[in-house]
Amino acid sequence: MNWLIGLYPTSWRARYEEELRGLLTDRPPSVRDRIDLVRGAFDAHLHPDLVGPGRDAVVIPWVRRRPGLFALVGGAVWVAMLLIVGVGLGRGEEPDITGLFWLSILVMAIGLLGSNSAAEARSVKRGLAASALLFGAGLVLPWEAKVIPALPLVVLVGAGMLWLAATRAGLSTRTRRLVVAIGFLLPSILIAPVGGGLYEPSPWFALAILLPYGLAWMLVGALTTLRGVSGPTNQPSGVPSEATA
């Protein structure tokens, strides 16, 4: 249940998490209760002004919702890409989805631009530095050895982008780990033996393996769109930003 509670925004968890955990301990939730918790998390992101009594309504500028929209669209393009492949295979065709693949990655990356968080900026710089080193190694190594830097580069970029997007969505650390594990690490573990020639999955099974990544992006994108990302335009008047403090 920790991951369900982690879907709620930080301000909500600070006020109600202990009480909710007590209720869930006294009465284990049913399937319907779990659905209600997910729906409540979206509502808490959509109406942050209802977290506590006496709080003024928070108006989130559209520019703060835009990164979430890019993440949501990127995940939707990823899912659409897989559906197109599935329909094509069902008709005995092999559709070229190269353009959709790069479009999805590009839109996801655009959603991560414009970070105002110092912690996010440090993570991005470290990730870019490590990616550059791995990419450079791939350029100089012989063809048969290129897989050595390629695999960690794919993990770093794929999992790192999703982790950063989940961070912007305001998810708890535990929930972020779960999103990345289900959305990226588990599919990677299942698909890796295919590249090694250990087994050949059916086309639909292969598509199902890749589907969670797009769904994870759609989830964090929807949450980020509802709550907006943090930044100077979200700060109350009279509170100096880090740049002016």
C-alpha positions as CSV (number, residue, x, y, z in Angstrom):
1,M,0.0,0.0,0.0
2,N,3.0,2.3,0.4
3,W,3.1,2.9,-3.3
4,L,-0.5,4.0,-3.4
5,I,0.1,6.5,-0.6
6,G,3.2,7.7,-2.5
7,L,1.0,8.7,-5.4
8,Y,-0.4,11.6,-3.3
9,P,1.4,15.0,-3.4
10,T,3.9,15.8,-0.7
11,S,1.7,18.4,1.0
12,W,-1.1,15.9,1.3
13,R,1.1,13.2,2.7
14,A,2.5,15.6,5.3
15,R,-1.0,16.2,6.6
16,Y,-2.9,12.9,6.1
17,E,-0.4,10.1,5.6
18,E,-0.2,8.9,9.2
19,E,-4.0,8.9,9.6
20,L,-4.5,7.0,6.3
21,R,-1.9,4.4,7.3
22,G,-3.7,3.9,10.5
23,L,-7.0,3.3,8.7
24,L,-5.4,0.9,6.3
25,T,-3.8,-1.1,9.1
26,D,-7.2,-1.4,10.9
27,R,-9.0,-2.5,7.8
28,P,-7.1,-4.0,4.9
29,P,-8.3,-2.3,1.7
30,S,-10.4,-4.1,-0.9
31,V,-9.9,-3.8,-4.7
32,R,-12.5,-1.0,-4.7
33,D,-10.7,0.8,-1.9
34,R,-7.5,0.7,-3.9
35,I,-9.2,2.1,-7.0
36,D,-10.6,4.9,-4.8
37,L,-7.1,5.6,-3.4
38,V,-5.7,6.1,-6.9
39,R,-8.7,8.3,-7.9
40,G,-8.2,10.3,-4.7
41,A,-4.5,10.8,-5.5
42,F,-5.4,12.4,-8.9
43,D,-8.0,14.6,-7.2
44,A,-5.4,15.7,-4.6
45,H,-3.1,16.7,-7.4
46,L,-5.9,18.5,-9.2
47,H,-7.1,20.4,-6.1
48,P,-4.0,21.2,-3.9
49,D,-6.0,24.0,-2.3
50,L,-8.1,21.5,-0.5
51,V,-5.2,19.9,1.4
52,G,-5.6,22.1,4.5
53,P,-8.2,24.4,6.0
54,G,-7.7,28.1,5.5
55,R,-5.4,27.8,2.6
56,D,-5.7,30.0,-0.4
57,A,-6.4,28.4,-3.7
58,V,-3.2,27.7,-5.6
59,V,-3.2,28.9,-9.2
60,I,-0.7,26.9,-11.2
61,P,0.6,28.6,-14.3
62,W,0.2,26.7,-17.5
63,V,4.0,26.8,-18.1
64,R,4.3,24.6,-14.9
65,R,1.9,22.0,-16.3
66,R,3.5,21.8,-19.7
67,P,6.3,19.4,-18.8
68,G,3.8,16.9,-17.5
69,L,1.8,17.2,-20.8
70,F,5.0,16.5,-22.8
71,A,5.6,13.4,-20.6
72,L,2.0,12.3,-21.0
73,V,2.1,12.7,-24.8
74,G,5.5,11.0,-25.0
75,G,4.1,8.0,-23.2
76,A,1.0,8.0,-25.4
77,V,3.1,8.0,-28.5
78,W,5.1,5.0,-27.2
79,V,1.9,3.1,-26.5
80,A,0.5,4.0,-29.9
81,M,3.7,2.8,-31.5
82,L,3.3,-0.6,-30.0
83,L,-0.3,-0.8,-31.0
84,I,0.6,0.0,-34.6
85,V,3.2,-2.7,-34.6
86,G,0.7,-5.2,-33.1
87,V,-2.0,-4.4,-35.7
88,G,0.6,-4.6,-38.5
89,L,1.8,-8.0,-37.3
90,G,-1.8,-9.2,-37.1
91,R,-2.1,-8.3,-40.8
92,G,1.2,-9.9,-41.8
93,E,2.9,-6.6,-42.2
94,E,6.0,-5.1,-40.5
95,P,5.3,-1.3,-40.1
96,D,8.2,1.0,-39.8
97,I,7.9,2.7,-36.4
98,T,11.4,4.3,-36.3
99,G,9.9,7.8,-36.6
100,L,7.4,7.2,-33.7
101,F,10.1,5.7,-31.5
102,W,12.3,8.8,-31.8
103,L,9.4,11.1,-31.6
104,S,8.4,9.5,-28.3
105,I,11.9,9.8,-26.8
106,L,12.2,13.4,-28.1
107,V,8.9,14.5,-26.5
108,M,9.7,12.8,-23.2
109,A,13.1,14.6,-23.2
110,I,11.5,18.0,-23.9
111,G,9.2,17.4,-20.9
112,L,12.4,17.2,-18.7
113,L,13.8,20.6,-19.9
114,G,13.6,23.8,-17.9
115,S,14.3,22.3,-14.4
116,N,14.4,24.8,-11.6
117,S,15.4,22.4,-8.9
118,A,19.1,22.4,-7.9
119,A,18.8,18.7,-7.0
120,E,17.4,17.9,-10.5
121,A,20.0,20.0,-12.2
122,R,22.8,18.1,-10.4
123,S,21.3,14.7,-11.4
124,V,20.9,15.8,-15.0
125,K,24.5,17.0,-15.2
126,R,25.8,13.7,-13.7
127,G,23.7,11.7,-16.0
128,L,24.8,13.6,-19.1
129,A,28.5,13.3,-18.1
130,A,28.1,9.5,-17.6
131,S,26.2,9.2,-20.9
132,A,28.8,11.2,-22.7
133,L,31.6,8.9,-21.4
134,L,29.7,5.7,-22.3
135,F,28.8,7.2,-25.8
136,G,32.4,8.1,-26.3
137,A,33.5,4.6,-25.3
138,G,31.1,3.2,-27.9
139,L,32.6,5.3,-30.6
140,V,36.2,4.1,-30.0
141,L,35.6,0.4,-29.2
142,P,35.5,-2.2,-32.0
143,W,32.1,-3.3,-33.2
144,E,32.0,-6.5,-31.2
145,A,32.7,-4.6,-27.9
146,K,30.2,-1.8,-28.4
147,V,27.5,-3.6,-26.4
148,I,29.6,-3.1,-23.3
149,P,29.0,0.7,-23.0
150,A,25.7,0.5,-24.9
151,L,23.8,-1.5,-22.3
152,P,24.5,0.8,-19.3
153,L,23.9,3.8,-21.6
154,V,20.4,2.5,-22.4
155,V,19.7,1.8,-18.7
156,L,21.1,5.2,-17.6
157,V,19.0,7.1,-20.2
158,G,15.8,5.1,-20.1
159,A,15.6,4.6,-16.3
160,G,17.1,8.0,-15.5
161,M,14.6,9.9,-17.6
162,L,11.7,8.1,-16.0
163,W,13.1,8.6,-12.5
164,L,13.4,12.3,-13.1
165,A,9.9,12.5,-14.5
166,A,8.6,10.6,-11.5
167,T,10.5,13.0,-9.2
168,R,8.8,16.0,-10.9
169,A,5.4,14.3,-10.4
170,G,6.0,14.6,-6.6
171,L,5.9,10.9,-6.0
172,S,7.5,9.5,-2.9
173,T,10.9,7.8,-3.2
174,R,9.4,4.3,-2.7
175,T,6.8,5.0,-5.4
176,R,9.4,6.3,-7.8
177,R,11.4,3.1,-7.3
178,L,8.3,1.1,-8.0
179,V,7.5,3.1,-11.1
180,V,11.0,2.7,-12.5
181,A,11.2,-1.0,-11.6
182,I,7.9,-1.9,-13.3
183,G,8.2,0.6,-16.1
184,F,11.8,0.0,-17.1
185,L,13.8,-2.5,-15.1
186,L,11.4,-5.4,-15.3
187,P,10.8,-5.0,-19.0
188,S,14.6,-4.8,-19.5
189,I,15.2,-8.0,-17.6
190,L,12.5,-9.8,-19.6
191,I,13.7,-8.5,-23.0
192,A,17.5,-8.9,-22.4
193,P,17.6,-12.7,-23.1
194,V,16.0,-12.0,-26.5
195,G,19.0,-10.0,-27.6
196,G,21.3,-12.8,-26.4
197,G,19.3,-15.3,-28.5
198,L,18.2,-17.3,-25.4
199,Y,14.5,-17.3,-26.5
200,E,12.3,-15.8,-29.1
201,P,9.0,-14.4,-27.7
202,S,5.8,-14.2,-29.6
203,P,5.3,-10.7,-31.2
204,W,2.4,-9.8,-28.8
205,F,4.4,-11.0,-25.7
206,A,7.3,-8.8,-26.9
207,L,5.0,-5.8,-27.2
208,A,3.4,-6.5,-23.8
209,I,7.0,-6.4,-22.3
210,L,7.6,-2.9,-23.7
211,L,4.1,-1.5,-22.9
212,P,4.8,-0.7,-19.2
213,Y,7.4,1.9,-20.1
214,G,4.9,4.0,-22.0
215,L,2.2,3.5,-19.4
216,A,4.6,4.7,-16.6
217,W,5.3,7.9,-18.6
218,M,1.6,8.5,-19.0
219,L,1.1,8.1,-15.3
220,V,3.8,10.5,-14.2
221,G,2.9,12.8,-17.0
222,A,-0.8,13.0,-15.9
223,L,0.2,13.6,-12.2
224,T,2.7,16.3,-13.2
225,T,0.2,18.0,-15.5
226,L,-2.3,18.1,-12.6
227,R,0.1,19.5,-9.9
228,G,2.6,21.4,-12.1
229,V,6.4,21.4,-11.5
230,S,8.0,23.5,-8.8
231,G,9.7,26.7,-9.7
232,P,9.8,30.5,-9.1
233,T,6.3,31.0,-10.5
234,N,4.9,28.6,-7.9
235,Q,6.4,30.5,-5.0
236,P,4.3,32.8,-2.9
237,S,5.0,36.5,-3.2
238,G,7.7,37.7,-0.8
239,V,9.6,34.4,-0.8
240,P,13.0,34.8,-2.5
241,S,14.1,32.2,-5.0
242,E,17.4,30.3,-4.5
243,A,19.0,32.5,-7.1
244,T,18.3,35.7,-5.1
245,A,18.5,34.3,-1.6
